[in-house]
Amino acid sequence: MRFGKTLRESIYPPWKDQYIDYSKLKTMLREDRREDEDVPWTEDDENKFCDEVFNVQLEKVASFQEKIVSSLKERAEIAFEKLKDMAPSTDDKEKPKSDITTARLKELKNELDSITNEVKELKKYSSANYTGFLKIAKKHDRKRGDRYKVRPMMRVSLSERGFNSEQAYSPLLTKLSLMYYAINQNLDEGEQRQPLDLDLENPQQVHNGERYTAHKFWIHPDNLLEVKTAILRHLPSLIYTQQAGKEPDGNNDPKITSLYFDNSKFEIYGMKVDRQVDASSLRLRWYGSLGSQPDIVLEQKIVHENGLRGEKKFTIKDKYIKQFIGGEYKMEKTVQKMERQGQTPEAIEAFKATAEEIQDFIIKSKLQPILRANYTRTAFQKPSDDRVRISIDTDIAFIREDTLDRDRPCRDPQEWHRRDIDNGNMTYPFKNINQSEVSRFPYALLEIKLKEEGGRKRPRWVEDLMVSHLVHAAPRFSKFVHGVASLFEDYVNHLPLWLSDLETDIRKDPQTAHDEEEQRKAQQAEDAMVVGSFLGGGAAAAKIGSYKPATSSPVGKSYLSERAARDARDARASLPPTAVNQDAEAGDEEGATQQRSYGTLSSVFPGFSLSRYSRAKRQRAQLPEGVTKPEVWLKNAGPLQVEPKVWLANERTFLKWQHICILLGSLAISLYTAAGENFLAECMGIAYIIIAIMAGAWGYLMLHRRRDMIMERSGKDFDNMIGPLAVSAALMLALILNFVFSYRAAFARLDSQLLNETDVTFPIGELM
């Protein structure tokens, strides 16, 4: 379906004049005017198009969206104030509600329904316009982008204006859900009250009959090591498959391949993006390379009307996959094997029913392999304890696996997978295939699954990790949806919410992230207190009203930020008040430098940083009561044992410096001896002698300094760039001056020789 038709069908009538004028922009690009094919695209045409799309259309849509969002927030606040006014006081809790109160609650619920419906329409409005701007920018770059590409600038502009971002809707939806819960509990007193779930963004999943809540986050590569170390302090790394030991590179983290199915109309993708009821997805999944004969699982996931997610799956051999997809094979071999093993008739019938349902789903929907997702998974879980399960996926790549283009299919239509990848054992980053068929995800994906148990709180360290600056929340992220949106943009007319977040830097300042989370929790607790007044006490009211401000978080701040803040406080404490006031203006500039340094390797391993940082980190430790600071560090206790390679490395460095000294000295003496009466050569010889002496002295000085550091077991850095830079700069300066003076002397001799020849040819007497 063409996007223009999709846009017309998705228009909300009251806002019909506020959508992107897609037809006008296509006309400006001369998209459908073949008679203008030979007319050149001029600079004036480019300026008119860019002005229209950025300054007119984008500004119109962005301003209208901001206006509607502000209006919805204002309406939600007004409704919330009405709900607070209707909350019973302490003395009136035992009194029955009057008909007037019930009528007011129903009226308020109708207002919430109106706000909720408008939020849904706003989401559709934002998604349609977001897709329209990206598609028109892509059309421009493909048709008129010989000199200018506007798509990168368009993506940045959309991200800055908050288009299609899930972050803009979450606080509003949370407040609406709280009010809905309070009203419904009062209107339906006869029904049993369900516990209030404030976690609306993260769906529940059912696995082996048990419920889990899944939380998804993005991790910037700069923060990946720090996140892993934070998890390893509480959960061990889990090797949960024997297939991991068969990896060619010997890595314990398995390579996972998921092969997703869809049809030529991408109906499954559309249902998942629109979050339709009973939306299903289908994939084949295996660990390691396909050549090692791994267990292949065919899995169907279903999102039910109540938000829960279920799954159906079974194992299938690769030689039967093509026949099963085509409906020619009914898993008879597996059924016969189960009968020979003596399994119960109930288990056999359940397996046959699952296989039949999945096969009917494939045939009726005309599904075929569309997308491959390949990634490396690191899992964390305590043995025999599945209450907290964490996985981190890195090196995520999405590859086209379709046959939509009959002339140039990505996959052989007679096969169910790409043999060029599986037979060639290609691995990340897949440089040996057409790069237009692969998309690499820039971040790592963190998924935390928490087992839902009545009355059990989440571990504190998990809460700290989820709200820290190290991760970026992506609750609705789907590998299948993201892969299709990245590689099949021309085939789909709706894009997911999180795409705009890829154009922003997801790294956060530790202190800012901590303060924002505390403010969010405080606001949520304040809103929930109104709900608690309607609940009349109990566990739910205690739960939502039990917020306490946190002083700090183990992962809410990085070590580097804490060190910088402590150093700043100590420095200000030691200065007079006037100096503190003068330094206040410079604090903003220093903050920018500190912000760029968070989440680095040195925040986890201080030995990788400068020695001053190492000292600061050691001094920051606060000793508990009854423990005194040791007089001798543990590393300095016992007899001195120096590794021979450390000692010899210091001497080798000294010998290298002496080698440079001898070479420069030999050059200088030769130049000075051969100079004769040439003053310039004598001066340069002396300069080279001085440089040679500097090199020898520096090498001797550093030999003894590093030897003392080794003997003292110092934790300082051994490298020192001053000497090499000074010697190199002096040598380059001497060579440049030598060239300049020689050049000038040569031209002076040439001018003198020409003058003498002129005097001989034309004697002055004859000229007279």
Secondary structure as GFF3:
##gff-version 3
##sequence-region A 1 768
A	DSSP	alpha_helix	3	9	.	.	.	ID=ss1
A	DSSP	three_ten_helix	13	18	.	.	.	ID=ss2
A	DSSP	alpha_helix	22	28	.	.	.	ID=ss3
A	DSSP	three_ten_helix	34	36	.	.	.	ID=ss4
A	DSSP	alpha_helix	43	50	.	.	.	ID=ss5
A	DSSP	pi_helix	51	57	.	.	.	ID=ss6
A	DSSP	alpha_helix	58	86	.	.	.	ID=ss7
A	DSSP	alpha_helix	99	144	.	.	.	ID=ss8
A	DSSP	alpha_helix	151	160	.	.	.	ID=ss9
A	DSSP	three_ten_helix	166	168	.	.	.	ID=ss10
A	DSSP	alpha_helix	170	187	.	.	.	ID=ss11
A	DSSP	beta_strand	204	207	.	.	.	ID=ss12
A	DSSP	beta_strand	210	219	.	.	.	ID=ss13
A	DSSP	three_ten_helix	221	223	.	.	.	ID=ss14
A	DSSP	alpha_helix	224	232	.	.	.	ID=ss15
A	DSSP	beta_strand	237	238	.	.	.	ID=ss16
A	DSSP	three_ten_helix	242	246	.	.	.	ID=ss17
A	DSSP	beta_strand	255	262	.	.	.	ID=ss18
A	DSSP	alpha_helix	267	273	.	.	.	ID=ss19
A	DSSP	beta_strand	279	287	.	.	.	ID=ss20
A	DSSP	three_ten_helix	290	292	.	.	.	ID=ss21
A	DSSP	beta_strand	296	303	.	.	.	ID=ss22
A	DSSP	beta_strand	309	316	.	.	.	ID=ss23
A	DSSP	alpha_helix	318	325	.	.	.	ID=ss24
A	DSSP	alpha_helix	332	340	.	.	.	ID=ss25
A	DSSP	alpha_helix	345	365	.	.	.	ID=ss26
A	DSSP	beta_strand	368	382	.	.	.	ID=ss27
A	DSSP	beta_strand	385	400	.	.	.	ID=ss28
A	DSSP	alpha_helix	419	422	.	.	.	ID=ss29
A	DSSP	three_ten_helix	435	437	.	.	.	ID=ss30
A	DSSP	beta_strand	438	440	.	.	.	ID=ss31
A	DSSP	beta_strand	444	451	.	.	.	ID=ss32
A	DSSP	alpha_helix	460	466	.	.	.	ID=ss33
A	DSSP	beta_strand	471	473	.	.	.	ID=ss34
A	DSSP	alpha_helix	479	487	.	.	.	ID=ss35
A	DSSP	three_ten_helix	497	503	.	.	.	ID=ss36
A	DSSP	alpha_helix	510	535	.	.	.	ID=ss37
A	DSSP	alpha_helix	539	544	.	.	.	ID=ss38
A	DSSP	alpha_helix	559	573	.	.	.	ID=ss39
A	DSSP	alpha_helix	577	584	.	.	.	ID=ss40
A	DSSP	alpha_helix	587	595	.	.	.	ID=ss41
A	DSSP	three_ten_helix	601	603	.	.	.	ID=ss42
A	DSSP	three_ten_helix	606	608	.	.	.	ID=ss43
A	DSSP	alpha_helix	611	620	.	.	.	ID=ss44
A	DSSP	three_ten_helix	634	636	.	.	.	ID=ss45
A	DSSP	alpha_helix	644	673	.	.	.	ID=ss46
A	DSSP	alpha_helix	679	711	.	.	.	ID=ss47
A	DSSP	alpha_helix	722	761	.	.	.	ID=ss48
A	DSSP	alpha_helix	764	767	.	.	.	ID=ss49
###
